[in-house]
């Protein structure tokens, strides 16, 4: 229709030695043997471990009469105010008091025991992230436990999913009442294309001026885009592609790519090459540095709606109900995948598997080498217009207002997200 983790616990405080993070009710993890309330202090945890009797660290000194008033005042302050007070207090300490405070390092060493956290992760089925294979030096004397980091990271994720507060959305306004036809993310940049003939470059982190640039130059609506670092590529109803430099102050158009004879409806960027698909039923492979058209792929008999490119093979889906696999260097079609009974709107390709979504409500999983259909995923009620594939997990967005999560190796639907 449009086309026409830190080392502390989850609350920010250091975990008391001897307390274990373990599975609680539901999917979250809680502190055992009991879960402290948000106002629990380190003293509460220490005293709980020592027993009911209050243990005073320095029994030979009578507390000064103003101590309790001073502590009650401290308790009334906010977290940042307490930190500021501690900072000022440390500045006024003599070497003997600093030495006393440094004795707490023993507890820190216990809390960073890598073997302990590795066992906790194994109990929970948590794998250590690859970038944490090496232990980092936290400060002179001991190392930060990467297994603890992995455990607490998963704990925070679980807590956010189960009880995290919803942050108010950032609304980026700029295309007025026009349709936003495509959207790309890269780092802190967002690029949106619109049928108002422009693209806008937004900052995802800088307020209040969210819109950084407006890319002006197309003479028709922008219907496809790709982005990498500072390079933006757009396709339009004016039958051209444009290559833009988003780092230049005025959004410089580096190249205008001519060749298609109808709307440039889809594209996929890999390295310095981009493949574009058009309503003229062809695909073109371009060098974005020189602006040269390297190859033209002909064989579809209706508009090309989606394309994927891994630097070796090109996969395209079209309104002729087919998916085609191409060798772009020889400009030859190696497979025509037939089975859909309506237009193909979306594709994913990981080098081994092709996943195609169609207006016929099905999603099909294909083997790229043989061209065989491995699975037909049924369950959606309408058009699958967008998908993402990571390893064997596929997420599909559908016009039936649901998102489904699939395992493409088994063909099983794992979850249906509604709302």
Secondary structure, DSSP 8 states (H G I E B T S, - for coil): ------SS-TTSS---TT-EEEE-STT-EEEES----TT--HHHHHHHHH-SS---S-TTS---TTHHHHHHHHHHS-HHHHHHHHHHHHHT--HHHHHHHHTTHHHHHHHT-HHHHHHHHHHHT----GGGSS--EEETTEE--HHHHHHHHHHHHHHHHHH-----------STTS-EEEEEEETTEEEEEETTS-EEEEESS--S--EEEEE---SS-EEEEEEETTEEEEEETTS-EEEEETTSTT-EEEEEE---SS-EEEEEEETTEEEEEETTSEEEEEETTTTEEEEEEE--SS-EEEEEE-SSEEEEEETTS-EEEEETTTTEEEEEE---SS-EEEEEE-SSEEEEEETTS-EEEEETTT--EEEEE----S-EEEEEEETTEEEEEETTSEEEEEETTTTEEEEEEE-
